[in-house]
Amino acid sequence: MKNVIKVKNGDDTVSINYDCLRQYHQDTNYAMLAITFKGLQGAMKIFPKGIPKRKKIKILSAHPGTGVRDALEFITRAVTNNQFTLDCTLPYANYNPHKQMGYYFEISDGNNSVKLTLKEGILMPEFFEFFAKLQNNTATKKEISKFTDLKQSIEKKVLKKSPDKIFEFEVK
C-alpha cells in the first residue's frame, strides 16, 4: 500500500508522502508518527463528501505526543489554523497504564466527523514499559536505544498495513 495521503489545499488536492512527514518530525517518536499517518490516511478516504479542505479540518486528540502532533500538523495544518484540541482525559483507547492519554482522534470537516480508535495490540506492553522508564528518567542508555529501535520496528510494520488493520473508524 502506498504511504500517501491526499488532502485539499484550497481547490487543489495535494499528495503528502510519509517520507516527507518523517523528515519534518524532529523527534524519534516514529511509531506514533506512522500510526497517526495511517489513521489520517484511512479517515481522509471515508469522509462522506470526499476529501476535506485543510482550512475546514478540526481535530480532537487524546494523545499529547510529538509524533501525533507533527503528523496532524503537517498533514492538516490544524494546529496552525487553531483547529486542534487536546484532551487526554477522553475515555477511549487508554492503553498506556503509565499516563492518562488515549489513542483516539476525531477529525471533522464541519459537516461530518470520523472517529479513529487505535486497535488493541498495535502497541505491545514492552512499548509502554520503555515509555514509563523514559517518563521517570530511569531508562539506561541501552534501554533508550532499544526503545528507539522498537519505535522504528513498529513504524515499519504499521506502514505495511492498511489503515483498517490499525484503527476502528466510525463516521458521524
C-alpha positions in Angstrom: 0.0 0.0 0.0 1.3 3.5 -0.9 2.1 5.7 2.0 0.5 8.8 0.6 -2.4 10.9 2.0 -4.5 13.2 -0.2 -5.9 16.4 1.3 -7.4 19.5 -0.2 -5.4 22.7 0.0 -7.8 25.3 -1.3 -9.2 23.9 -4.5 -6.1 21.8 -5.2 -5.7 18.2 -4.0 -2.2 17.6 -2.6 -0.5 14.3 -2.0 1.6 14.0 1.1 4.1 11.2 1.3 5.1 9.6 4.6 8.8 10.2 3.9 8.2 14.0 3.8 6.4 13.8 7.1 9.3 11.8 8.6 11.8 14.4 7.6 9.6 17.1 9.2 9.4 15.2 12.5 12.0 16.5 15.0 11.9 13.6 17.5 12.2 9.8 17.4 8.5 9.1 18.0 8.3 7.2 14.7 5.7 4.6 16.0 3.1 7.3 16.7 4.1 9.3 13.6 3.4 6.3 11.4 0.3 5.2 13.3 -1.2 8.7 13.1 -0.3 9.0 9.4 -2.1 5.7 8.7 -5.1 6.8 10.7 -5.4 10.1 8.8 -4.9 8.2 5.5 -7.9 6.0 6.4 -10.0 8.9 7.6 -9.5 11.0 4.5 -10.8 8.2 2.3 -14.1 7.8 4.1 -15.5 11.4 4.5 -19.0 11.3 3.0 -18.4 14.4 0.9 -14.9 13.5 -0.2 -11.5 14.7 0.9 -11.9 17.6 3.2 -10.2 21.0 2.8 -7.4 21.7 5.3 -8.9 25.0 6.4 -12.1 23.2 7.4 -10.5 20.3 9.3 -10.9 20.3 13.1 -9.2 17.7 15.2 -9.8 16.4 18.8 -6.9 14.3 20.0 -6.5 12.3 23.2 -2.7 11.9 22.7 -0.1 14.6 23.5 2.9 13.1 21.8 5.2 14.8 19.3 4.7 12.1 16.7 0.9 12.6 16.8 1.1 16.4 16.8 3.6 16.5 14.0 1.6 14.2 11.8 -1.6 16.1 12.4 0.0 19.5 11.8 2.0 18.5 8.7 -1.0 16.9 7.0 -3.9 19.0 8.1 -2.4 22.3 9.5 -5.0 22.0 12.3 -2.5 23.3 14.9 -1.5 26.3 12.9 -5.1 27.0 12.0 -6.2 26.9 15.6 -8.4 23.9 14.9 -6.7 21.4 17.2 -7.9 20.4 20.7 -6.0 18.1 23.0 -8.0 16.3 25.7 -6.0 13.5 27.4 -9.0 12.7 29.7 -11.2 11.2 26.9 -12.1 7.7 28.0 -11.2 6.0 24.7 -8.3 3.6 23.9 -6.4 4.3 27.1 -3.8 1.5 26.7 -0.9 3.2 28.4 -1.0 2.2 32.1 1.6 4.8 33.0 0.0 8.0 31.7 -3.5 9.3 31.2 -3.9 9.7 27.4 -5.7 7.9 24.7 -5.0 6.6 21.2 -8.1 8.2 19.9 -8.8 11.1 17.4 -11.9 12.8 15.9 -11.5 14.6 12.6 -14.2 16.9 11.4 -14.7 18.8 8.2 -17.5 21.0 9.6 -20.3 18.6 8.3 -19.2 15.2 9.2 -16.6 13.6 11.5 -14.6 10.5 11.6 -13.7 8.9 14.9 -10.5 6.9 15.0 -9.7 4.4 17.8 -6.4 2.5 17.7 -6.9 -1.2 17.9 -5.7 -3.0 21.0 -2.4 -4.8 20.5 -0.9 -2.5 17.9 1.4 -1.2 20.7 2.7 -4.0 22.9 3.3 -3.9 26.7 7.1 -3.6 26.1 6.4 -0.2 24.4 4.6 1.1 27.5 7.3 -0.2 29.9 10.0 1.7 27.9 7.7 4.8 27.9 7.4 4.6 31.7 11.2 4.4 32.2 11.7 7.5 30.0 9.0 9.4 31.8 10.5 8.5 35.2 14.1 9.3 34.0 15.1 5.8 34.9 16.0 4.5 31.4 19.6 3.5 30.8 21.3 4.5 27.5 20.9 0.9 26.4 17.1 1.0 27.1 16.7 4.3 25.3 18.5 2.8 22.3 16.2 -0.3 22.4 13.1 1.9 22.7 14.2 3.9 19.6 14.7 0.5 17.8 11.3 -0.7 18.9 9.6 2.5 17.7 11.3 2.2 14.3 10.2 -1.5 14.1 6.6 -0.6 14.9 6.8 2.2 12.3 7.9 -0.3 9.6 5.2 -2.8 10.5 2.5 -0.2 10.6 3.4 1.4 7.3 2.9 -2.0 5.6 -0.7 -2.3 6.9 -3.9 -0.9 5.7 -5.5 1.7 8.0 -8.4 -0.6 8.9 -5.9 -3.1 10.3 -4.7 -0.4 12.8 -7.8 1.6 13.6 -11.5 1.3 14.1 -13.3 4.0 12.1 -16.7 5.5 12.7 -18.3 8.1 10.5 -20.7 10.5 12.2 
